[in-house]
Amino acid sequence: MLHREDQIKTPIEIYDIVSAVSYCKRIPGRMNSYNKKIEGYKEFEGYALVLGESESFAKLYFPNRETKLMKKSFIKVAIKYK
C-alpha cells in the first residue's frame, strides 16, 4: 500500500487498483438548501480496477461486475500495477 501523499500524486494507469477520495459535495436545489453541502462524501466504497483511462477520466470495474466512468480527481491509487 502507498502512503497518503504518494496515493494522490501517483498517476492513474490501466490495471491499477483504486479507491475513492472523500470530498465535499454541494446539495442541488433552491431556497432552503442554498450553500449546503455534504462533507466527507465518497463516490463508492471499497476498491475498483482501472480498465481504461484518458486525460481526466477513468473507466472503473467494480467487484459486482459493474463498470463506471469517473473523474480521476475523485479516485486515488491503492495498489500500483507494475
Beta strands, then each sheet from edge to edge (+ up, - down):
strand 1: 17-20
strand 2: 23-26
strand 3: 37-41
strand 4: 47-53
strand 5: 57-61
strand 6: 67-71
strand 7: 75-79
sheet 1: 6+ 5- 4+ 1- 7+
sheet 2: 2+ 3-
end
